[in-house]
Amino acid sequence: MNTIPQAWSEWIDSRNKKFANPTGFLSVTNLVWLTSEPQAIAGLTGSWWASGDTVHVKDSSSGEHAWTIQPRAEMTFDFDEIKVELASRAGQLVVRPRDPNSPMLKTFESVLTFDYDPSFRVKATLELNDAPSEVVVGSVVEGMTHAYVSPGTLVFKILGEECRLTAFNLANSENLNMHFKDETSGGTSYGGGRTVTATHQTDGSYIIDFNYSGNFPCAYTDFATCPLAPAENNLTVEIAAGEMKPIYRVTADGIKVQVS
């Protein structure tokens, strides 16, 4: 019988707190891409539009307002008795209302995970690029991309097979991050891929514990702009470890069941 590490139980607790946050991603009720034409947004008062890097709202219950959003930045504030997020994504401005009474948030009970399996904890070596390079990956939003800096490729063996993952730098850390897909993706795990951290060791190697593979918010909601795993990070083994596909997903047409 496998012993479940205390740290893994604490990680699950932290993931549950993240997704149960009353102003987190499961509270998002809409994703609206603004244009220069004023438009109504469900759940909010007023007419909303964008000009350059500024979001405007007119004739709301709280008056007329404007906010300037820096490229790739976001801000959240109280408006109409809920939280509202404004963000700059792919050169466009978006509005995401965050309602603590959202139906999706109320459906959430706990993250679903595979059982802890120590065989999915592996040692990896880093094959360095000649110089850190920018890697551009796709997004769940068609036409949108995300850019990361990669120092190289992590090489390891798992389930008897040698595997390679392009790794991304983490700010102010010697650890590395990977976005990956595997043979469970689209089945028991989310089809867009998951994310896992490689922990730097004193001997220069890395430990990848796939039991800590986490979902992006887009596993739960259509109202996200998450990155996709780069094509070269599609593993040909089943990583039956970490978070599984959530039962429910929120869409523009309401909450849907995505696990049969």
CORWO-V175777 format. One record per backbone hydrogen bond with DSSP energy under -0.5 kcal/mol. CO is the residue of the C=O (numbers start at 0). NH is the residue of the N-H. E is the energy in kcal/mol with one decimal. If there is no record, write none. Layout:
CO NH E
CO NH E
This chain:
1 3 -0.5
2 4 -0.6
4 8 -1.7
5 9 -2.3
6 10 -1.9
7 11 -2.3
8 12 -2.1
9 13 -2.2
10 14 -2.3
11 15 -2.6
12 16 -2.1
13 17 -2.0
14 18 -2.4
15 19 -2.0
16 20 -0.6
17 20 -0.8
20 23 -2.2
23 26 -1.6
24 27 -1.2
25 104 -0.6
26 98 -2.8
30 32 -0.5
31 33 -0.6
31 94 -2.2
34 49 -2.9
35 37 -0.5
38 47 -3.0
40 43 -2.4
45 40 -0.5
46 57 -1.9
47 38 -1.8
48 55 -3.1
50 53 -1.6
52 68 -3.0
53 50 -2.4
54 66 -2.3
55 48 -1.9
56 64 -2.0
57 46 -2.0
59 62 -1.5
62 59 -1.0
64 56 -2.0
66 54 -3.3
69 72 -2.3
72 87 -2.7
74 85 -2.9
76 83 -2.8
78 81 -1.8
81 78 -3.2
82 97 -3.5
83 76 -2.0
84 95 -2.7
85 74 -2.6
86 88 -0.6
86 93 -2.8
88 91 -1.9
91 88 -3.0
92 33 -2.8
93 86 -2.0
94 31 -2.4
95 84 -2.5
96 28 -1.9
96 29 -0.6
96 98 -0.5
97 82 -1.8
97 99 -0.6
98 101 -2.1
101 105 -1.6
102 106 -1.2
103 106 -0.6
103 107 -0.9
104 107 -0.6
111 243 -3.1
116 119 -1.9
117 120 -1.7
119 121 -0.6
119 209 -2.6
121 207 -2.7
123 205 -2.5
124 126 -0.6
124 154 -2.9
125 127 -0.8
126 152 -2.4
132 149 -3.4
133 135 -0.5
134 136 -0.5
134 147 -2.4
136 145 -2.5
137 227 -2.3
139 141 -0.6
140 143 -2.2
143 138 -0.6
145 136 -3.1
147 134 -3.3
147 149 -0.5
148 168 -2.8
149 132 -2.4
150 128 -2.9
151 166 -2.3
152 126 -3.3
153 164 -2.2
154 124 -2.3
155 162 -3.6
157 160 -1.9
160 157 -2.5
162 155 -2.2
164 153 -2.8
166 151 -0.6
167 176 -2.6
169 172 -1.3
174 169 -0.8
175 197 -3.2
176 167 -3.1
177 179 -0.5
177 195 -2.1
179 193 -2.6
180 234 -3.0
181 184 -1.6
183 186 -2.4
183 188 -2.1
187 244 -2.8
188 185 -2.1
189 192 -1.3
191 228 -1.1
192 215 -0.5
193 179 -2.5
194 213 -2.9
195 177 -2.5
196 198 -0.6
196 208 -0.6
197 175 -2.3
197 199 -0.5
198 206 -2.2
200 203 -2.0
204 200 -2.9
205 123 -3.3
205 207 -0.5
206 198 -2.8
206 208 -0.6
207 121 -2.8
207 209 -0.8
208 211 -2.1
209 212 -1.7
212 242 -2.9
213 194 -2.3
215 218 -2.1
216 219 -2.5
216 220 -1.2
219 249 -2.6
221 223 -0.6
225 139 -2.1
229 232 -2.2
230 233 -1.0
232 180 -2.3
232 234 -0.9
236 182 -2.5
236 238 -0.8
237 239 -1.4
238 240 -2.2
241 113 -2.5
246 257 -3.2
246 258 -0.7
248 255 -3.4
249 221 -2.3
250 253 -1.8
253 250 -2.0
255 248 -2.4
